[in-house]
């Protein structure tokens, strides 16, 4: 089955699932909370401002909103508020410090929360710990493939389904009239988020499909040993793939974040891109002179089986896409400092609810649509130059990834330390200063040293908890 057919089938399945009537969860009658709701928002002034506006429009209960950076909060010994909104990668650290509470089971059926309306990968990878709900969503993006359909059509290229096919597409475009000669159309055949603080995450996103398989539930660390697996052939192959792609991208375009990739793609700098679209801004005026399209990121047919220490093919030779979550976004949790767990949870639910989502979440540049019910309003989250039809295509691609049961996350305690090692390693690999295999084997040793410093037994438990294991 072609990539176009597979993608179309996924869209039909998604649309049908959204269009079919579903039983509404029971309305949970709740006593109105009394007293002020004390909310702390980390690293996101625009989101804090939107929350304040929405709260005043919907609630009579006073809101006491404060802001801080993650670095400042981690210097404290507790969260001095009823609830906190923060990056999802910080969840493991919040749990390690015992700063946040599990959400009451009685509130998970609350009609305003509408748990079943939240994309499954978001629920499972970002909102749960040991399989229990510990957070509500405010939206998290994941990397998607952006492409110019007219370029693929002229060069008779099919939409790449695997990273190998993507590499072939990039090389074909690089050698075509689109990227050669005095009247070339693009500065680069593709763009990827190669910023110094994004190289490690990009490696994980590209390697995930090589690493995750039916016999390998854990991807980054061994379940029993806690041993780092970043030095295995799956990640080495991902690094080799990325180095070949980076060689086709001009140096001046090798320091972009995912949103900056999207911005440059919309500016006509490339025919393909791996990233996400930027949010609305004062600079995004006018209309595009082309119509981009979007699809889930490529995947892989072959995967590394660490048990047999060999490469194996997926059943039916069908490629699997494995999205990486927790690389952006915002979630909210109830603080153990709150005198009323129920009241604090209700405050977060009100702000995360279907009716509030399009008023609150799009204000943050870190977020993305997170509910099926808000897909029709996905334009609220993207650059205003993008037409509603194009925004819908983007939302559909994002929804397919955020509905995947293959998604992985990286939200363990010490995640920033692990990623710093990986960013440095990938910098050396991409600059041709080091070979992928020995460099990633050394990175795995450094990861193990971090694990030992944090406490191996505690990290093993955290790894299992992040995977939903009680």
C-alpha positions, 0 to 999 in steps of 0.5 A: 500500500502506498504512503498516500493510500496509507495516510488516506486510510488513517485519515478516514479512520480518524474522521470516522471515529470523530464523526460517530456519536459517542456516549457522553461521560456522566456529569459529575455534580460538584459543589462549587469551590470556595476561596481563591484558586492559587495557580503557578505557571512556569516559563510561559507569560503569554499562557498566564495572561490568557488564563487570567482573561479566561478565568475572569470571563468564566469564574466568580472564584478569585484567581491568584496567579503567579509566574516563575521559571523552572530553574527558580521553582527547582530551587524551592522545597515545595510548590507554593500554590494549589496547582502548577502548569509546566512543561511535560518533560518535568513530570518525572522530577515533580513526582520524584520530589513528591510535589504533585498529587494523582487526580481524584478518580471521581473527577476523571468522569467530569464532563468538562474534562472529557478524558476520552476526547483527549488524544490517546498518546497525550493521555498515555505519554504525558498525563500518567504516572504508574498508569494513573492520571496526574495531570491535565493537558494544555497541548503538546506538539510533535514533529510532523513531515511538511512537504510541497506536493507540486515538487513531489509530483513533478519529480514523480516522488511518492510521499516518503514512508520510511527514513530511507525513502525520505533520504532518497527524496531529499537527495533527488530534490537536492540534485534537481532544478529546484535546488541547483542553478542560478534560478533555484527555487529552494535554499535547501531540499529539506530542513530539520531542527538542528539547533544546539539544544534540539539535536538530542531530541531530534536523534531520539525522534528519528531513532524511535522507529528503529528502537521500539518493537514488540519485544522491546517495551522500553526504548531508552533505558532497560526496565530491570537494569536501568542501563542506557540503550542510547549506544545500541545500533538503533540509535547509531543508525538514527545518527548516521541517517541524520548526519547524511541529511544535515550535509544537504542543509546549508550551515545558516539553516542548521540552528533552527528549532521546530517552530523556526523550521516551520517558519522557514518552510512557510517562507519557501526555503525548502521543499520538505521539512521536519518540524511544526508550524509556528503560532500566530504572530504580528509578523505572520501577515498576508497569504502564502503563494503555495499550498503546503501539505503535512503527514506523520513523520517517516518511520521504519520497517526494520528494527533492532531487537536487543534480545536477539541482537539483530535487525528484524522486519516488522510483521507484513513489512509495514513501516511503523511511525513512532512519535516522540512526545514531551519535547514541548507543550504544557500540562497542569497538576495539583500541588500537594501544598493545596488544602483541597485536592478536589478544588485545585483539580476542578480549577485545572479542569475548567482551564483545560476543558473543551470550551476553554481550550481554544481561548487558553492553549493557543496563547502559548507558543509551546502548545498544540491542539490536544482534543478531537473536539478542537480539531475544527479550530486548529487554525487558532494554533497556527500561523495566520498565513495558513488557510483553514484548509491547510491548517486542517491538514496540519491538524489531521497529521498532528492528530494521527501522531497524537493518537498513536499507541506507539508514541514514546516520551522522555520525562524522567528525573534528570532529563535535561542532564541526559539531553545535554550529553546527547546534544554535545554528542550529536554536535560532534557527530554532525560536525564530522568530529566523531563517528556515531558508534563510539560517540553514542557508546560513550554517551551511554556510559555518561547516561549511566553515570547520571543514573548512578548519581541520581540513584539507579534504583529510583531511576529504574522505578521512575522509568517503569512509572513513566511507561505506565507500569505500577 
